Amino acid sequence: MSNIRQRISAALQTQRQQGRWRQQVVRTSGHGRLLAHRDGQFQINFASNDYLGLANDPTVCRAFVAAANEYGVGSGGSALISGYHHLHHALCQQLAELTGKPQVLLFGSGFAANQGVIGALIKQGDLLIQDKLNHASLIDAGLHCDGHSVRYRHNDLDSAERQLQRQAAGKLLVTESVFSMDGDQAPLNELAKLSQQHQAMFMVDDAHGLGVIGEHGLGASCLEPNIDIYMATFGKALGVGGAMVAAEQDVIEYLTQFCRHYVYTTAMPPAMAAAVSAALTRIVDEPDLVRSLHQRIDFFRTLAQQANLAVLPSTTAIQPIMAPGNDRVIAIAEQMRQRGFAIGAIRAPTVKAGQERLRLTISASHTAQDIENCVAALSDIMGRMQEHFE
Ligand SMILES: Cc1ncc(COP(=O)(O)O)c(C=O)c1O
């Protein structure tokens, strides 16, 4: 056996032994309020990033299908060779207007955008400063970049400032707007100010903010104008897939030339750009959609607190409930599944060991009854579990 094969089998064994095994569940329905699985079971979907229910929205689907019928299903090339279509261009203009930034680049995924931007911007002698709880795509970008990468304590301005005081040729501070596993928000105004004071560029990953926070849900750029590099994904509240980076003209031109994750990859299908554009238009034209999401979040939190569930202080669509221990968190999620609710069981390494949690997400497509039933089931299961694990 080669060393690589030995390592593979050892890693798989450890993963199983530590209760960290992950696997796909085959879904047979579209992604919406209800999920159907191959075993014929249905669950109400509290495990989604489709916060506004747009993944299956008829208007968004029609835009996708119409563009695919007219222009085909693939872009056929990278953006700088032959893959850039007028639907990409139109989406970039829509996004530039929305974020108040002069220019926008589209990426195949948020993971690629974060890796690409940081790899292109951070060079030897530079300092990348990030929140400790940033997403894996940002943390990994820091590990692989040419400069020095440091982290500050989660949402801690003193800790961020201590890192900003380090000497470096160039500095980039990066935070998420809404943290993906905690649902809490970064102090964007203060971080922007600190970045300016220390001549650092300020980058925000708004993956879980666009469609949820800011005026009419239009994201972090409504809350803080001094974001130098604004990144968001289209696979969460917009319900589609792909990602964007918005910034001043020079930065976007630089990324267009030097960002390898932009240059050396197939452009997203034009039909996807049409679908993203339709999703954005729905959010802008129908503010009730975002309003109804927030009503449901408030309703969930009121019920969860009444039921004494250990919900974290989040006012976004991500509503984690702490349930430390791999066995415990998996057992609760499995019992919820049996009762007809899909929820995420989050374990290490996604979160620190000992901070295992249920990740529930609220969607505008949930009914009040869905939320009531979900909280009642959780409260019952977690109450019984308490006795079992104590
Ligand atoms: C904060 C954050 N950034 C980036 C990403 C990656 O985005 P994408 O799913 O488009 O690759 C995610 C997705 O999980 C995320 O939660």
The ligand as a Tripos MOL2 file, in Angstrom:
@<TRIPOS>MOLECULE
LIG
   16    16     1     0     0
SMALL
NO_CHARGES

@<TRIPOS>ATOM
      1 C1        -19.5910   32.5850    4.7110 C.3       1 LIG1
      2 C2        -19.4530   31.7630    3.4720 C.ar      1 LIG1
      3 N1        -18.6000   32.1640    2.5310 N.ar      1 LIG1
      4 C3        -18.4470   31.4640    1.3980 C.ar      1 LIG1
      5 C4        -19.1390   30.3140    1.1700 C.ar      1 LIG1
      6 C5        -18.9240   29.5510   -0.0870 C.3       1 LIG1
      7 O1        -19.9210   29.8990   -0.9890 O.3       1 LIG1
      8 P1        -20.3730   28.8950   -2.1390 P.3       1 LIG1
      9 O2        -21.3310   27.9500   -1.5210 O.co2     1 LIG1
     10 O3        -20.9740   29.7870   -3.1680 O.co2     1 LIG1
     11 O4        -19.1220   28.2210   -2.6080 O.co2     1 LIG1
     12 C6        -20.0570   29.8680    2.1100 C.ar      1 LIG1
     13 C7        -20.8530   28.6360    1.8490 C.2       1 LIG1
     14 O5        -20.9820   27.7390    2.5480 O.2       1 LIG1
     15 C8        -20.2060   30.5960    3.3020 C.ar      1 LIG1
     16 O6        -21.0450   30.1810    4.2540 O.3       1 LIG1
@<TRIPOS>BOND
     1     1     2 1
     2     2     3 ar
     3     2    15 ar
     4     3     4 ar
     5     4     5 ar
     6     5     6 1
     7     5    12 ar
     8     6     7 1
     9     7     8 1
    10     8     9 2
    11     8    10 1
    12     8    11 1
    13    12    13 1
    14    12    15 ar
    15    13    14 2
    16    15    16 1
@<TRIPOS>SUBSTRUCTURE
     1 LIG1         1 GROUP 0 **** ****
